[in-house]
Amino acid sequence: MAAVVRPGDEVLILEPAYDLYLPVVELFGGKVVPVALRPEDFSVDWPAVARALSPNTRMLIYNTPHNPSGKIWAPEDLHQLAQLIRDTDILLISDEVYEHIVFDGRAHLSVLAHPELRARSFAVFSFGKTFHATGWRIGYCVAPAALSREFRKVHQYNTFSTFTPAQVALAEFLKTEAHYLELPDFYQERRDRFRQWLSETPFELLPCEGGYFQIVSYAHLSSESDLDYAERLTREVGVATIPLSPFYSQGGDTKKIRFCFAKKYETLEAGIARLHQHQDQLFAP
Ligand SMILES: Cc1ncc(COP(=O)(O)O)c(C=O)c1O
């Protein structure tokens, strides 16, 4: 974004969106144009995307597998996107940090496999997600030579470099393909068990196709806002979830919360036990 977004540029973001996109667009003087994913299944509303494009649109950011919804894109999505921006010079950030975490035998669809879109994309990946090292904040970006040149001009003065011990550690991990090839099974087992356990609580589970987050609705349990509900769950039940409304630039109230299941089984089990133990608190007071 620092490399290509200039004051007055519009940047389309599909919401709910990873919370880093909006502030970074604004930091560089861009204007965020939010487009809501369909609330029932978080699929892309392509006619709404078409309506949101303007002569000032500089960039579109999308993320698959998706945080927070777990939705993964189908070939038809890339097809629709290519059709919409074919006659423009709109750039893309394809955020693929959860690329190895896809379930039920589905395949991750990278923009790098779509020559037309790849030619205008910054595809970004994270060693943090792949090697269980979130917080290390080390990843990489793949882009065509001209875009990569601009990217690296900024990178030189922004990040400068990545500290050596972490690079050495990741290089060591990269030698063993199994570390990332086994990731779908590793997380699918967690997803399946966690969903099974959660299905025995009063929450309504939404689908989870990839990533390591599970969204549930509590609309039938309480009329509290998602912020209030998540805070109360944290304080009274001892289980921390993330409300969904902060993933929308306009806020609002979704009656949905997000669980993270990238945890030890003991931690997941302890959380579920608390949900059962404090079941009364899941309902509105
Ligand atoms: C969608 C999305 N993109 C990017 C990131 C950042 O990844 P990293 O751990 O490499 O900083 C995250 C998680 O923090 C994320 O959920």
The ligand as a MOL file (V3000), in Angstrom:
LIG
                    3D

  0  0  0     0  0            999 V3000
M  V30 BEGIN CTAB
M  V30 COUNTS 16 16 0 0 0
M  V30 BEGIN ATOM
M  V30 1 C -5.8750 -11.9750 6.8490 0
M  V30 2 C -4.5540 -11.7210 7.4920 0
M  V30 3 N -3.5910 -11.1420 6.7730 0
M  V30 4 C -2.3650 -10.8880 7.2940 0
M  V30 5 C -2.0770 -11.2440 8.6010 0
M  V30 6 C -0.6990 -10.9280 9.1100 0
M  V30 7 O 0.0930 -12.0470 9.1090 0
M  V30 8 P 1.5310 -12.0840 9.8050 0
M  V30 9 O 1.4320 -13.0230 10.9400 0
M  V30 10 O 2.4520 -12.5740 8.7580 0
M  V30 11 O 1.8600 -10.6890 10.2090 0
M  V30 12 C -3.0460 -11.8560 9.3850 0
M  V30 13 C -2.8400 -12.2450 10.7960 0
M  V30 14 O -2.3320 -11.5910 11.6330 0
M  V30 15 C -4.3250 -12.1060 8.8170 0
M  V30 16 O -5.3050 -12.6960 9.5310 0
M  V30 END ATOM
M  V30 BEGIN BOND
M  V30 1 1 1 2
M  V30 2 1 2 3
M  V30 3 2 2 15
M  V30 4 2 3 4
M  V30 5 1 4 5
M  V30 6 1 5 6
M  V30 7 2 5 12
M  V30 8 1 6 7
M  V30 9 1 7 8
M  V30 10 2 8 9
M  V30 11 1 8 10
M  V30 12 1 8 11
M  V30 13 1 12 13
M  V30 14 1 12 15
M  V30 15 2 13 14
M  V30 16 1 15 16
M  V30 END BOND
M  V30 END CTAB
M  END
